[in-house]
């Protein structure tokens, strides 16, 4: 029988390294290889860096909106135009902070 390893990629949720999980792995986990992701880091996450920060810099810090509905319309407009710019290869309005 081929003994290939089963690789499991995990985030840092506490149950993944709980006592119960460790005990189960000691008994049944010989074929498992656990790979824990690094702690959350928005600088390593492209969507955090390229979309949400830029949207914040260009929309949500805009205090000219009179209410949440106007602000949400601005967010939708920004995301739609961002998608159009991305398809055309155009750079963002203002670089992310």
Buried (B, 14 or more C-beta within 10 A) or exposed (E): EEEEEEEEEEEEEEEEEEEEBEEEEEEEBEEEEBEEEEEEEEEEEEEBEBBBBBBBBBBBEBEEBEEEEEBEEBBEEBEEEBEEEEEEEEEBEEEBE
